[in-house]
Amino acid sequence: MTTHKRLAWIAVDWGSSNLRVWTMSDADEVLAHRGTERGMLGLTSTQYEAALLDVVGDWLMSDGQVDVIVCGMAGARQGWREAPYLAVPARLEALAEGAVAPPVQDPRLRVRLLPGLCQRYDETGREFDVMRGEETQLAGLVAHEPEFTGRVCLPGTHAKWARLVTGELQDFQTFMTGELYRLLAHQSVLSHSLREDDLADTACREAFVTAVRDVSIKPARVTQWLFGIRAGDLLDERLPAGEVRGACLAARLSGLMIGLELAGALDGVDENERVCLIGAKSLCHRYALALETLGHPSRVIDSERAVLAGLALARGTLNRN
């Protein structure tokens, strides 16, 4: 009942695999939070409203209408309703201008789906690329720092690197680092040698840092070094025994993959430029260590904080229009 009295709007991050929902006050304070595994990949376009109501139904009042601001894959072509990509360069505070309203049956809901961003090839060096969801986190950064200029990395399954100039997204790159790591760790010959790593362990940390340095110097040797992980497990007597051995090898694989990403993403970037990391704390810590190894300072912004700030910024824009 307390939530009902204070509820002003609902923030939603709808990904491919998961749905995250927050009830928000008029001052954009989080009142409650829930999540499910009902992501875009498990839904048809006609199932979204029911999936949302399963999570938020008991938060809604019997009368009145609540704004529901949604980012992520619900606005994809295969989602609830397509919110077409906006092209870069793009002002991040203006993302909501591309929002679309999907059909809903429940009169208590007023849903808007935010668009993603796309990039088309041109002679300046831009390549074809898309993002959907990360742009809202970038908007959250701009909500707190309207004149932000610099590089932003959003680590994940498909890591995004964005270049912002005074709050405008100029261009971005996507690296399939997380997906490649998972494929190699679980579906390649390396799976026989790896265990879960922990960079708090000195041996794992050293294996990770060494791999980042190696690939920064000779990135063309990555595929050789990948098989070297398996060969080292079989032959290298310098490696520790037992579970620690597999953890160190996993840390080396992680370092090779992230180091290879940084070799591309940091090409032409000034060594003293600080990179802003937005994401889960543990993954951002890993990237921060890799950046530090290569001489680049960084700072971390929590992904939940960023996405909520971006959704709040979008709501403010929609309410003004």
C-alpha positions in Angstrom: 0.0 0.0 0.0 2.9 2.3 0.7 4.3 1.7 -2.7 0.8 2.4 -4.2 0.7 5.8 -2.5 4.1 6.9 -3.7 4.3 5.1 -7.0 4.8 7.7 -9.8 6.2 5.6 -12.7 7.8 2.2 -13.5 11.2 1.8 -15.0 11.9 -1.3 -17.1 15.1 -2.8 -18.6 14.0 -5.7 -20.9 16.9 -7.7 -22.2 17.2 -10.8 -24.4 17.2 -13.1 -21.4 16.0 -11.1 -18.4 13.4 -8.5 -17.4 14.2 -6.0 -14.6 11.6 -3.7 -13.2 11.7 -0.9 -10.6 8.9 1.2 -9.1 9.9 4.8 -8.9 8.7 7.9 -6.9 8.1 11.2 -8.5 11.6 12.2 -7.3 13.0 9.2 -9.2 13.7 7.2 -6.0 13.6 3.4 -6.2 10.7 2.0 -4.2 10.9 -1.6 -5.1 12.7 -3.9 -7.5 11.9 -7.2 -9.2 13.3 -9.3 -11.9 12.5 -12.5 -13.9 14.1 -14.5 -16.7 11.3 -13.7 -19.2 13.5 -11.9 -21.7 12.8 -11.1 -25.3 14.0 -14.5 -26.6 11.3 -16.3 -24.7 8.3 -14.1 -25.8 6.2 -13.4 -28.8 4.9 -9.9 -29.4 1.5 -10.7 -27.9 2.9 -12.0 -24.6 4.7 -8.9 -23.4 1.8 -7.2 -21.7 1.0 -10.3 -19.7 4.6 -10.9 -18.8 4.9 -7.3 -17.5 1.6 -7.6 -15.5 2.9 -10.8 -13.9 5.7 -8.6 -12.4 4.0 -5.3 -11.8 0.3 -6.1 -11.5 0.1 -5.9 -7.7 1.9 -2.5 -7.8 -0.8 -0.9 -9.9 -3.8 0.9 -8.5 -7.4 0.1 -9.6 -7.8 3.5 -11.1 -5.4 5.9 -12.8 -2.7 5.3 -15.4 1.0 4.7 -14.7 3.9 5.6 -17.1 6.1 2.6 -17.9 9.3 3.5 -19.6 11.1 0.6 -21.2 14.6 0.3 -22.7 16.2 -2.8 -24.2 15.1 -5.6 -26.5 11.4 -5.1 -26.0 11.8 -2.4 -28.7 13.6 -4.7 -31.1 12.0 -5.9 -34.4 11.3 -9.2 -32.7 10.1 -7.6 -29.5 6.8 -6.0 -28.3 6.8 -3.4 -31.0 9.8 -2.0 -33.0 11.2 1.3 -31.8 13.4 2.1 -34.9 17.1 2.8 -34.4 18.2 6.4 -34.2 21.3 7.2 -36.1 24.5 8.6 -34.6 25.7 11.2 -34.0 22.9 11.5 -31.4 22.1 13.7 -28.4 21.5 11.2 -25.6 19.0 13.4 -23.8 16.8 13.3 -26.9 16.4 9.5 -27.1 12.8 9.6 -25.9 11.8 11.5 -28.9 12.1 8.2 -30.8 9.9 6.3 -28.3 6.9 4.2 -29.5 3.8 3.1 -27.6 2.9 -0.6 -28.0 -0.7 -1.8 -28.0 -1.9 -2.5 -24.4 -5.2 -3.8 -23.1 -4.9 -2.8 -19.5 -6.0 0.8 -19.1 -3.7 1.3 -16.1 -0.6 1.1 -18.3 0.9 3.8 -20.5 4.0 2.1 -22.0 6.7 3.7 -24.1 9.6 1.8 -25.7 12.8 3.6 -26.1 14.8 3.3 -29.4 18.3 1.9 -29.8 21.1 3.5 -31.8 22.6 2.5 -35.1 25.8 3.5 -37.0 26.3 3.2 -40.7 29.6 2.8 -42.5 31.3 6.0 -43.8 34.7 7.1 -44.9 35.6 8.6 -41.5 36.1 5.1 -40.1 32.7 4.3 -38.8 31.5 0.7 -39.3 28.0 -0.7 -39.3 26.9 -1.2 -35.7 23.9 -1.3 -33.4 23.1 -1.0 -29.7 19.8 -1.4 -27.9 19.8 -0.9 -24.1 23.3 0.5 -23.6 22.3 3.9 -25.0 20.0 4.4 -22.0 23.0 3.8 -19.7 25.0 6.3 -21.6 22.1 8.7 -21.3 22.2 8.1 -17.5 25.8 9.2 -17.6 24.9 12.4 -19.5 22.0 13.0 -17.1 24.6 13.5 -14.3 27.3 15.0 -16.5 25.7 16.9 -19.4 29.0 18.0 -20.9 30.8 14.7 -20.7 33.5 14.2 -23.2 35.5 11.0 -23.5 35.5 7.2 -24.0 32.9 5.0 -22.3 33.2 1.2 -22.1 30.2 -1.0 -21.3 31.6 -4.5 -20.7 29.3 -7.5 -21.3 28.5 -10.3 -23.7 28.9 -7.8 -26.5 31.1 -5.0 -25.1 30.4 -1.5 -26.3 32.9 1.4 -26.7 31.4 4.8 -27.2 32.9 8.2 -27.9 31.1 11.2 -26.5 31.7 14.8 -27.1 29.9 17.3 -24.8 27.1 14.8 -24.2 26.6 13.8 -27.8 27.4 10.2 -28.9 29.7 10.5 -31.9 30.4 6.9 -32.7 30.7 3.4 -31.1 32.2 0.0 -31.5 31.0 -3.5 -30.4 33.3 -6.3 -29.4 32.0 -9.9 -29.0 34.5 -10.5 -26.1 32.1 -12.0 -23.6 30.5 -14.3 -26.1 33.9 -15.5 -27.5 35.2 -16.2 -24.0 32.1 -18.2 -23.2 32.3 -20.2 -26.4 36.0 -20.9 -25.9 35.6 -21.8 -22.2 32.7 -24.1 -22.6 32.6 -25.4 -26.2 36.2 -25.7 -27.3 39.2 -27.9 -26.4 40.0 -25.4 -23.7 37.0 -26.5 -21.7 39.0 -29.5 -20.4 41.6 -27.2 -18.8 39.6 -24.3 -17.2 38.0 -23.7 -13.8 36.4 -20.5 -12.5 39.0 -17.8 -11.8 39.3 -15.2 -9.1 41.5 -12.2 -9.7 41.8 -11.7 -5.9 44.1 -14.7 -6.0 47.7 -13.5 -6.7 48.4 -16.3 -9.2 45.2 -15.7 -11.2 45.8 -11.9 -11.2 49.4 -12.4 -12.5 48.1 -14.7 -15.2 45.5 -12.2 -16.3 47.9 -9.2 -16.3 50.5 -11.1 -18.2 48.0 -12.1 -20.9 46.8 -8.5 -21.3 50.5 -7.4 -21.8 51.2 -10.2 -24.2 48.3 -9.5 -26.5 48.9 -5.7 -26.4 52.4 -6.3 -27.8 51.6 -9.1 -30.3 47.9 -9.4 -31.0 48.4 -11.4 -34.1 49.6 -14.4 -31.9 46.3 -14.7 -30.0 45.1 -17.9 -31.7 48.4 -19.5 -31.0 48.3 -18.5 -27.4 44.8 -19.8 -27.1 45.9 -23.3 -27.9 48.9 -22.7 -25.7 46.4 -22.7 -22.8 45.6 -26.3 -23.4 49.2 -27.3 -24.1 50.3 -25.6 -21.0 47.8 -27.5 -18.9 49.3 -30.8 -20.3 53.0 -29.8 -20.1 53.8 -26.7 -18.1 55.3 -27.8 -14.7 55.5 -24.2 -13.6 51.7 -24.0 -13.2 50.2 -24.7 -9.8 48.4 -28.0 -9.3 44.7 -28.8 -8.7 41.9 -26.3 -9.0 44.2 -23.3 -8.9 45.8 -24.5 -12.1 42.5 -24.4 -14.0 41.7 -21.0 -12.5 45.0 -19.5 -13.6 44.4 -20.8 -17.1 40.9 -19.3 -17.1 42.4 -16.0 -16.0 44.9 -16.1 -18.9 42.0 -16.8 -21.4 40.1 -13.8 -19.9 43.2 -11.6 -20.2 43.8 -12.6 -23.8 40.2 -11.9 -24.8 40.0 -8.5 -23.0 43.5 -7.6 -24.0 42.6 -8.2 -27.7 39.5 -6.0 -27.3 41.6 -3.2 -25.8 44.1 -3.5 -28.6 41.3 -2.5 -31.0 39.3 -0.1 -28.8 42.3 1.9 -27.6 43.9 2.3 -31.0 44.6 6.0 -31.3 43.4 6.9 -27.8 45.7 9.1 -25.7 47.4 7.1 -22.9 46.3 9.6 -20.2 42.7 9.6 -21.2 40.5 8.1 -18.4 38.0 5.5 -19.6 34.5 5.5 -17.9 33.3 1.9 -17.3 29.6 1.3 -16.9 28.5 -2.2 -15.9 28.5 -4.9 -13.2 31.1 -4.3 -10.5 33.1 -7.5 -10.9 33.4 -7.2 -14.7 34.3 -3.6 -14.5 37.0 -4.4 -12.0 38.5 -6.8 -14.5 38.4 -4.2 -17.2 39.9 -1.6 -14.9 42.8 -3.9 -14.1 43.4 -4.5 -17.8 43.3 -0.8 -18.5 45.7 -0.1 -15.6 48.0 -2.7 -17.0 48.2 -0.7 -20.2 48.6 2.6 -18.4 45.0 3.9 -18.8 43.2 5.3 -15.8 39.5 4.5 -15.4 36.4 5.0 -13.2 33.4 2.8 -12.7 29.7 3.7 -12.8 27.2 1.0 -11.6 25.0 -0.2 -14.5 21.7 -0.1 -12.5 22.4 3.5 -11.4 23.1 4.4 -15.0 20.0 2.7 -16.6 17.7 4.2 -14.0 19.1 7.7 -14.6 18.7 7.2 -18.3 15.1 6.0 -18.0 14.3 9.0 -15.7 15.8 11.4 -18.2 13.6 9.8 -20.9 10.5 10.2 -18.7 11.3 13.8 -18.1 11.6 14.4 -21.9 8.3 12.6 -22.6 6.4 14.5 -20.0 7.6 17.8 -21.4 6.5 17.0 -24.9 
